[in-house]
Amino acid sequence: MNEIIISKEVQEMCKVKKGPKHGPAPIPEEGQWVKSTQISDISGFSHGIGWCAPQQGACKISLNVKNGIVKEALVETIGCSGMTHSAAMAAEILPEKTLLECLNTDLVCDAINVAMREVFKQLVYGRTQSAFSENGLAIGAGLEDLGKGLRSQVGTMFSTEEKGVRYLEMAEGYVTRMALDEEGEVIGYEFVRLGKMLEDIRHGVTPNEAYEKNIGNYGRFDGAAKYIDPREE
């Protein structure tokens, strides 16, 4: 470390004794109150959302940190193909690094870098999902966030003043049909659980059977006055 240089003005000042030592305020970490003074004091599971400068896309990073080291990373992106490829690199880079290393690593995409900054703030301020969970969350908690089929929950809706709304994808899955009442208002929708369907196909179920098995609906879908394909009608 370089020698600290003190200006002549400061050198000529008299010494004033410091009073009480004001340490850091404790933050909740995995069921404990911790006075963090260094990165190794930080543990927790949390999320951060980032966006790029032109706001063409967004990224969500979920990190599971133990004693300052990233043990698990989940990187989810939407809206930009380049960001998706950068996310693959970020997911490989982040585990095993200290939280400070992650913050100062160029993750290529602006949105991913911003998400890293935001999750860092959540963790160092104690605003985590595991703040009051004794011993925190197990490694693999990120996958549990994805649910069955291990697929990000995505909502995609499109609407115009001229033709109204179209539901394209909901949390349950890919929307195949929308149900309308006699007035033409939306009263429900039909969907396919894509992640679960592909999982069934991987396990030997025929594509047609897997498709039929994973169709569901929501709302007053049965008995609607009209059904439309949101992508074609």
N, C-alpha and C positions, 0 to 999 in steps of 0.2 A: 504494500500500500504506500502511495506517495506521502511524503511528509506534509502535514497540514501547515499552511502558511497563515500567519496571523498578522494583520496590519499593525502599523506603528501606533495608530490611534487606540486600538484595542489593547495592545501591550501596555500602554501607559495608564489604562483604567485600573481602579482599585477593585479588589475581589469582593463580591457580595455573596454571602453564603446562601445556598439554595435551601428552601424549607422542606416541607413534606415531599416525598417522592410520589408523584401522581402517575401511577401505572395505567395501562390500558383498561378500558371498561371490559368486563367479561362478556363473551358472546356464547350463545347456546350451540353446543356441538355434540351431536350424538348422545344426548341425555346428560351432558355435563356442562358446567359453566367454565369457560376457558379464557384466561388472559393471554391472548396471542401476541408474541413479540417477534416471531419468526415464522417462515413458511411451514416449517415442520410441525407447528402448532395447529395447523388447519386440517380438519377432517369434515366430511359431509358429502351429501348427494344433492346436486342442484342443477338448474337449467339456466341457459342464457339465450336470448334471441338477438340476431344481428341482421343488418341489411347493408346492401352495397350503396355506393354514392349515387348512382342514377336510380336506385330503388327498383331495379328490375327483378330482384330476387331476395329471399330471406333464408336464414339458417337458424336452426335450433341445435344447441350443443347441450348434452347432459353429461355431467362428470361425476364419478364416484371417487372421492379423494380420501386417502387414509394417510395421516401424518405427513401431509404436504405432497404426497406422491399420487399421481393419477393412476388409478387401478382399472378404471373402466371408462370408455367414452362412447357415446352415441351421437352421431352427427346426422341430422335430417335437414334436407334442403328442398326448396320449392322455387320454381320460376326461372331458372337459368341452367342450361346444360353444362356450361363451364364450371359453375359452382359445384355441380354434382361430382365432377371428376376431381376437383380440389378437395371435396369432402372425403373422397376415398383416401387421398394422401393424408389428410388431417387425422382420420380415424386410425391410421397406421402410426402416425407420429406421436400423438398425444400420450398414450399409456407409457408408463415408466418414467416420464418426465416429472420434475417438480412443478407445482402450480405456477411458480414464477418463470420457469423455463417456458412453459406453455404460453404464458402471457407475452413473452418476448420472442416467440417463434413466428416467422412469417408463414402463415397458413394459406398464402397466395391470394385467396378470394377475400375481398373487403368484408363481405357479409359474415364469413367464418371468423375473421379476425375480430369483428365487432361482437359476435356472439361469445367469443372467448373472453373478451373484456367484460362483458356483462355477467357471465357465469362466475368470473373471478370476483367481481364485486359481491355477488350473492354469497359466495363462500367465505370471503374474508370479513364480511359484516354479519355472518351468522344467520342469513336469511335462507336457510336450506330446508329441503323437504324432510331431512333427517334430524333437524335441530333437537327434537325432544325424543328421538328414538334411541334407546340404550344400545350402544355399540354400532349404531348406524344401520345402513341397509347393506344386505349381502351383495357381493359382486354378482352381477346379472340383473340387478334392479332395472337397468335400462331396457333390457329385453322385455321385462314384465310390463313396462310402460307401453310397449308396442302391442301387447295382447296376442290373441291367437292369430296364427298366420305370419307373425313377426313382420308386420307391415305398418308404416306410418299412417296415422289417421289423417286423412286429407278431406277437406271440403271444397268442392268446386261448383260455383253457381254463376250463371250468366243471365243477364236480363237486359231488355231494351224497353224504351217507352212505347214503341210501336207494337211489340209482340209479347211483352211480359217476361216472366221468369222461367228459367230452365234449370232444374236440379241435375247436375252431371255426376257428382260423386259426393256421398255423405260419409259420416263416420262408419256406418255399417258396410259400405262398399260402393261399387259401381252402379249407378242408377240406370235401370233399363227402361222403366216406364213411369210416367207420372199420372196420377189419378185426378180427374177434374169433376166438379159437381155440375149441376144443371146451369149454374151461372158462369161456368168456366173457371172457377177458382180452384186452386190446388187443395186437395184434401188428403193426399197420401202419395206414396211412391213405392216402387218395387226395386229391389237391389240384388246384386250378386256379391257375395263375400269372396273377393278375388284371392286374397291370401289363403283362406281356408280351402278354396276350390283347388288351387295349385298344390297345396299341401296334400290333399286327398289324391290328386293325380300322381304326385311323387310316390305315394304309398300304394299305388296299384289300382286305384279306382279309374274306370274309364272316363274320358273327358265329358261325355254326355251325362253320365250318371253323376259325376262330380258337380257339373253345372246345375243340374236339377236339384241336387241335394243342398246346394248352398244359395238357393233363391229364397228371399224373404221379402216382407213388405212392412210398411209402417203407416199409421194413421187409418183413415176410413177407406182403405184401398179397395176392399171387396164391395161390389155393388155400386161403383162410381158410374156416373153418367157417360164418361168418356175417358179413354186412356190414350196417351201420346208418347211417342219416342222423343225424348228431349233433344236428341241429336239430329233427328231427321224431320220432325214435324214442328 
